[in-house]
Amino acid sequence: MTKFLPLIAILALSGCATSEKMYLNNGEQGLAIDCSGEANSWAACYEKAEASCAGTGYQIVGTDGTPALKESDKTLGADVGNFKNRSVVVVCK
């Protein structure tokens, strides 16, 4: 079991953005992209959108995410231990 702990830790920290097809209220097909976690960023969402739209470009329909902490709420100037939620809904052009 102890041999697998480093592997589990690496897998937990190495995030990857995931996308899922969805339909908007107007019937248009879009992509819901989730890039939550400490190892991801908003850039990971946009990179996944670009890759998923095969270079045709995309339009951002909506975003949702954990708001940034105020400086007074940070621990020694860093945002420690707070799970970051990030998601973007896009429509390919």
N, CA, C and O atoms as a DFTB+ gen file, in Angstrom:
372 C
 N C O
     1  1       0.814      -1.189       0.000
     2  2       0.000       0.000       0.000
     3  2       0.863       1.260       0.000
     4  3       0.541       2.236      -0.678
     5  1       1.950       1.240       0.755
     6  2       2.800       2.428       0.817
     7  2       3.482       2.710      -0.519
     8  3       3.889       3.842      -0.778
     9  1       3.609       1.695      -1.363
    10  2       4.186       1.907      -2.689
    11  2       3.257       2.740      -3.560
    12  3       3.716       3.442      -4.461
    13  1       1.962       2.670      -3.302
    14  2       0.986       3.356      -4.134
    15  2       0.676       4.777      -3.671
    16  3       0.083       5.551      -4.422
    17  1       1.064       5.128      -2.458
    18  2       0.761       6.460      -1.948
    19  2       1.352       7.578      -2.800
    20  3       0.640       8.541      -3.087
    21  1       2.620       7.504      -3.222
    22  2       3.137       8.574      -4.090
    23  2       2.377       8.662      -5.417
    24  3       2.150       9.759      -5.927
    25  1       1.989       7.537      -5.966
    26  2       1.238       7.533      -7.225
    27  2      -0.134       8.168      -7.038
    28  3      -0.586       8.944      -7.880
    29  1      -0.788       7.838      -5.943
    30  2      -2.094       8.417      -5.657
    31  2      -1.977       9.927      -5.458
    32  3      -2.831      10.681      -5.925
    33  1      -0.939      10.368      -4.778
    34  2      -0.729      11.799      -4.554
    35  2      -0.486      12.533      -5.868
    36  3      -1.008      13.629      -6.076
    37  1       0.292      11.942      -6.738
    38  2       0.566      12.565      -8.038
    39  2      -0.703      12.660      -8.861
    40  3      -0.968      13.687      -9.486
    41  1      -1.483      11.600      -8.866
    42  2      -2.733      11.612      -9.624
    43  2      -3.721      12.633      -9.066
    44  3      -4.457      13.265      -9.824
    45  1      -3.739      12.792      -7.769
    46  2      -4.646      13.754      -7.155
    47  2      -4.257      15.193      -7.486
    48  3      -5.127      16.045      -7.666
    49  1      -2.967      15.464      -7.566
    50  2      -2.502      16.816      -7.841
    51  2      -2.478      17.162      -9.320
    52  3      -2.591      18.332      -9.686
    53  1      -2.333      16.166     -10.166
    54  2      -2.275      16.434     -11.601
    55  2      -3.690      16.463     -12.150
    56  3      -4.273      15.425     -12.462
    57  1      -4.222      17.645     -12.262
    58  2      -5.597      17.791     -12.728
    59  2      -5.666      17.817     -14.230
    60  3      -4.691      18.114     -14.919
    61  1      -6.829      17.504     -14.713
    62  2      -7.062      17.639     -16.143
    63  2      -8.477      18.164     -16.327
    64  3      -9.391      17.798     -15.588
    65  1      -8.639      19.007     -17.301
    66  2      -9.952      19.562     -17.593
    67  2     -10.775      18.521     -18.337
    68  3     -10.260      17.816     -19.205
    69  1     -12.040      18.430     -17.998
    70  2     -12.940      17.497     -18.670
    71  2     -14.047      18.277     -19.352
    72  3     -14.449      19.343     -18.887
    73  1     -14.535      17.740     -20.455
    74  2     -15.632      18.400     -21.155
    75  2     -16.760      17.408     -21.396
    76  3     -16.543      16.203     -21.527
    77  1     -17.949      17.944     -21.448
    78  2     -19.140      17.130     -21.653
    79  2     -20.096      17.901     -22.554
    80  3     -20.350      19.085     -22.332
    81  1     -20.630      17.220     -23.578
    82  2     -21.582      17.878     -24.471
    83  2     -22.875      18.145     -23.721
    84  3     -23.293      17.365     -22.866
    85  1     -23.499      19.270     -24.064
    86  2     -24.768      19.645     -23.436
    87  2     -25.566      20.486     -24.420
    88  3     -25.040      20.930     -25.440
    89  1     -26.823      20.697     -24.109
    90  2     -27.666      21.543     -24.941
    91  2     -28.129      22.740     -24.128
    92  3     -28.567      22.608     -22.985
    93  1     -28.023      23.907     -24.743
    94  2     -28.450      25.138     -24.101
    95  2     -29.967      25.266     -24.198
    96  3     -30.613      24.492     -24.905
    97  1     -30.534      26.237     -23.492
    98  2     -31.982      26.445     -23.509
    99  2     -32.520      26.746     -24.897
   100  3     -33.671      26.432     -25.198
   101  1     -31.700      27.351     -25.742
   102  2     -32.138      27.684     -27.095
   103  2     -31.949      26.520     -28.075
   104  3     -32.181      26.689     -29.272
   105  1     -31.531      25.344     -27.590
   106  2     -31.360      24.164     -28.431
   107  2     -29.979      24.014     -29.033
   108  3     -29.679      22.989     -29.646
   109  1     -29.135      25.014     -28.869
   110  2     -27.784      24.987     -29.414
   111  2     -26.915      24.023     -28.601
   112  3     -27.039      23.941     -27.379
   113  1     -26.031      23.291     -29.300
   114  2     -25.143      22.368     -28.601
   115  2     -23.933      23.118     -28.073
   116  3     -23.337      23.933     -28.778
   117  1     -23.576      22.837     -26.829
   118  2     -22.425      23.466     -26.210
   119  2     -21.572      22.447     -25.491
   120  3     -21.848      21.248     -25.526
   121  1     -20.548      22.927     -24.850
   122  2     -19.656      22.088     -24.059
   123  2     -19.558      22.653     -22.648
   124  3     -19.312      23.844     -22.461
   125  1     -19.752      21.795     -21.666
   126  2     -19.526      22.164     -20.273
   127  2     -18.137      21.659     -19.911
   128  3     -17.887      20.453     -19.935
   129  1     -17.250      22.557     -19.580
   130  2     -15.861      22.213     -19.291
   131  2     -15.591      22.458     -17.816
   132  3     -15.823      23.551     -17.299
   133  1     -15.093      21.418     -17.145
   134  2     -14.785      21.513     -15.718
   135  2     -13.268      21.447     -15.550
   136  3     -12.629      20.491     -15.987
   137  1     -12.712      22.448     -14.928
   138  2     -11.273      22.472     -14.671
   139  2     -11.036      22.871     -13.220
   140  3     -10.235      23.756     -12.923
   141  1     -11.744      22.204     -12.335
   142  2     -11.635      22.473     -10.904
   143  2     -10.364      21.859     -10.339
   144  3      -9.749      20.993     -10.962
   145  1      -9.981      22.309      -9.169
   146  2      -8.850      21.729      -8.460
   147  2      -7.665      22.662      -8.369
   148  3      -7.576      23.668      -9.073
   149  1      -6.762      22.301      -7.486
   150  2      -5.572      23.115      -7.249
   151  2      -4.595      23.073      -8.413
   152  3      -3.876      24.043      -8.654
   153  1      -4.561      21.965      -9.132
   154  2      -3.576      21.808     -10.198
   155  2      -4.018      22.452     -11.506
   156  3      -3.220      22.532     -12.440
   157  1      -5.247      22.908     -11.603
   158  2      -5.766      23.532     -12.818
   159  2      -5.866      25.033     -12.655
   160  3      -5.613      25.578     -11.580
   161  1      -6.239      25.692     -13.738
   162  2      -6.432      27.133     -13.726
   163  2      -7.497      27.462     -14.758
   164  3      -7.976      26.580     -15.471
   165  1      -7.866      28.736     -14.836
   166  2      -8.806      29.150     -15.870
   167  2      -8.197      28.899     -17.249
   168  3      -8.917      28.595     -18.200
   169  1      -6.893      29.025     -17.358
   170  2      -6.233      28.774     -18.650
   171  2      -6.470      27.344     -19.109
   172  3      -6.602      27.097     -20.308
   173  1      -6.527      26.387     -18.169
   174  2      -6.793      24.994     -18.534
   175  2      -8.182      24.856     -19.140
   176  3      -8.380      24.063     -20.060
   177  1      -9.145      25.617     -18.636
   178  2     -10.494      25.598     -19.207
   179  2     -10.471      26.082     -20.658
   180  3     -11.067      25.466     -21.542
   181  1      -9.781      27.180     -20.880
   182  2      -9.760      27.770     -22.217
   183  2      -8.954      26.917     -23.196
   184  3      -9.292      26.847     -24.378
   185  1      -7.901      26.275     -22.718
   186  2      -7.138      25.361     -23.573
   187  2      -7.988      24.159     -23.966
   188  3      -7.940      23.713     -25.112
   189  1      -8.768      23.631     -23.017
   190  2      -9.651      22.503     -23.311
   191  2     -10.737      22.919     -24.291
   192  3     -11.103      22.139     -25.170
   193  1     -11.257      24.129     -24.155
   194  2     -12.268      24.630     -25.083
   195  2     -11.694      24.728     -26.490
   196  3     -12.342      24.327     -27.456
   197  1     -10.494      25.253     -26.606
   198  2      -9.844      25.389     -27.916
   199  2      -9.613      24.017     -28.546
   200  3      -9.864      23.828     -29.736
   201  1      -9.135      23.061     -27.750
   202  2      -8.879      21.717     -28.260
   203  2     -10.180      21.009     -28.628
   204  3     -10.233      20.297     -29.631
   205  1     -11.213      21.193     -27.839
   206  2     -12.491      20.525     -28.090
   207  2     -13.193      21.081     -29.322
   208  3     -13.947      20.369     -29.984
   209  1     -12.950      22.340     -29.627
   210  2     -13.582      22.964     -30.795
   211  2     -12.730      22.823     -32.054
   212  3     -13.027      23.434     -33.081
   213  1     -11.692      22.034     -31.973
   214  2     -10.844      21.696     -33.122
   215  2     -10.345      22.911     -33.890
   216  3     -10.300      22.896     -35.120
   217  1      -9.970      23.963     -33.170
   218  2      -9.371      25.126     -33.811
   219  2     -10.343      26.050     -34.519
   220  3      -9.910      26.998     -35.173
   221  1     -11.657      25.805     -34.411
   222  2     -12.633      26.672     -35.070
   223  2     -12.986      27.886     -34.230
   224  3     -13.660      28.801     -34.704
   225  1     -12.538      27.895     -32.999
   226  2     -12.847      28.981     -32.081
   227  2     -14.084      28.654     -31.260
   228  3     -14.789      27.685     -31.540
   229  1     -14.338      29.462     -30.253
   230  2     -15.470      29.222     -29.375
   231  2     -15.963      30.537     -28.795
   232  3     -15.253      31.542     -28.776
   233  1     -17.198      30.494     -28.326
   234  2     -17.791      31.638     -27.646
   235  2     -18.130      31.193     -26.228
   236  3     -18.759      30.153     -26.033
   237  1     -17.716      31.972     -25.249
   238  2     -18.010      31.654     -23.855
   239  2     -19.450      32.067     -23.563
   240  3     -19.832      33.221     -23.757
   241  1     -20.243      31.098     -23.092
   242  2     -21.646      31.348     -22.777
   243  2     -21.817      31.629     -21.283
   244  3     -22.677      32.418     -20.894
   245  1     -21.005      30.989     -20.455
   246  2     -21.106      31.202     -19.017
   247  2     -19.891      30.669     -18.290
   248  3     -19.201      29.775     -18.779
   249  1     -19.639      31.220     -17.128
   250  2     -18.549      30.758     -16.267
   251  2     -19.068      30.659     -14.840
   252  3     -20.018      31.342     -14.458
   253  1     -18.437      29.808     -14.072
   254  2     -18.775      29.677     -12.661
   255  2     -17.511      29.250     -11.937
   256  3     -16.763      28.407     -12.432
   257  1     -17.271      29.822     -10.777
   258  2     -16.075      29.446     -10.043
   259  2     -16.053      29.990      -8.637
   260  3     -16.834      30.868      -8.270
   261  1     -15.138      29.447      -7.860
   262  2     -14.937      29.888      -6.493
   263  2     -14.311      31.279      -6.511
   264  3     -13.281      31.475      -7.154
   265  1     -14.903      32.238      -5.827
   266  2     -14.308      33.573      -5.822
   267  2     -12.955      33.587      -5.108
   268  3     -12.701      32.784      -4.210
   269  1     -12.114      34.494      -5.517
   270  2     -10.793      34.631      -4.893
   271  2     -10.948      35.142      -3.463
   272  3     -11.842      35.933      -3.161
   273  1     -10.066      34.677      -2.601
   274  2     -10.088      35.115      -1.207
   275  2      -9.550      36.528      -1.069
   276  3      -8.709      36.970      -1.852
   277  1     -10.055      37.232      -0.053
   278  2      -9.503      38.530       0.289
   279  2      -8.142      38.293       0.936
   280  3      -7.902      37.222       1.494
   281  1      -7.262      39.266       0.870
   282  2      -5.926      39.135       1.464
   283  2      -6.005      38.796       2.948
   284  3      -5.174      38.044       3.458
   285  1      -6.987      39.338       3.634
   286  2      -7.100      39.096       5.078
   287  2      -7.516      37.652       5.396
   288  3      -7.324      37.194       6.523
   289  1      -8.086      36.929       4.416
   290  2      -8.508      35.544       4.627
   291  2      -7.434      34.531       4.266
   292  3      -7.609      33.337       4.506
   293  1      -6.328      34.988       3.693
   294  2      -5.266      34.081       3.271
   295  2      -4.359      33.725       4.443
   296  3      -4.253      34.477       5.412
   297  1      -3.710      32.574       4.341
   298  2      -2.760      32.122       5.352
   299  2      -1.356      32.452       4.872
   300  3      -0.896      31.903       3.872
   301  1      -0.677      33.337       5.572
   302  2       0.670      33.787       5.202
   303  2       0.736      34.252       3.746
   304  3       1.716      34.007       3.042
   305  1      -0.318      34.922       3.318
   306  2      -0.358      35.475       1.973
   307  2      -0.710      34.490       0.872
   308  3      -0.657      34.840      -0.307
   309  1      -1.073      33.252       1.240
   310  2      -1.399      32.237       0.232
   311  2      -2.778      31.656       0.513
   312  3      -3.229      31.596       1.657
   313  1      -3.425      31.238      -0.544
   314  2      -4.733      30.589      -0.448
   315  2      -4.491      29.097      -0.238
   316  3      -4.311      28.354      -1.203
   317  1      -4.488      28.663       1.005
   318  2      -4.102      27.299       1.357
   319  2      -5.330      26.464       1.695
   320  3      -6.174      26.878       2.489
   321  1      -5.424      25.284       1.086
   322  2      -6.417      24.305       1.476
   323  2      -7.827      24.540       0.990
   324  3      -8.735      23.829       1.419
   325  1      -8.054      25.491       0.125
   326  2      -9.390      25.735      -0.398
   327  2      -9.511      25.140      -1.788
   328  3      -8.751      25.500      -2.687
   329  1     -10.460      24.230      -1.973
   330  2     -10.669      23.606      -3.273
   331  2     -11.260      24.629      -4.227
   332  3     -12.207      25.337      -3.886
   333  1     -10.703      24.699      -5.404
   334  2     -11.143      25.668      -6.400
   335  2     -12.113      25.012      -7.373
   336  3     -11.791      23.997      -7.990
   337  1     -13.301      25.595      -7.507
   338  2     -14.265      25.161      -8.518
   339  2     -14.168      26.106      -9.702
   340  3     -14.207      27.326      -9.537
   341  1     -14.043      25.546     -10.887
   342  2     -14.006      26.344     -12.111
   343  2     -14.751      25.579     -13.191
   344  3     -14.487      24.397     -13.413
   345  1     -15.675      26.241     -13.859
   346  2     -16.342      25.626     -15.002
   347  2     -16.724      26.693     -16.010
   348  3     -17.012      27.836     -15.655
   349  1     -16.720      26.298     -17.269
   350  2     -17.020      27.193     -18.379
   351  2     -17.962      26.464     -19.320
   352  3     -17.805      25.269     -19.568
   353  1     -18.939      27.187     -19.842
   354  2     -19.801      26.648     -20.893
   355  2     -19.478      27.418     -22.158
   356  3     -19.523      28.648     -22.172
   357  1     -19.151      26.697     -23.224
   358  2     -18.794      27.336     -24.491
   359  2     -19.607      26.734     -25.628
   360  3     -20.144      25.631     -25.522
   361  1     -19.682      27.490     -26.719
   362  2     -20.281      27.026     -27.958
   363  2     -19.219      27.162     -29.032
   364  3     -18.648      28.238     -29.213
   365  1     -18.952      26.076     -29.745
   366  2     -17.975      26.136     -30.831
   367  2     -18.531      26.929     -31.996
   368  3     -19.723      26.854     -32.297
   369  1     -17.658      27.695     -32.656
   370  2     -18.080      28.504     -33.809
   371  2     -18.120      27.665     -35.055
   372  3     -18.452      28.169     -36.128
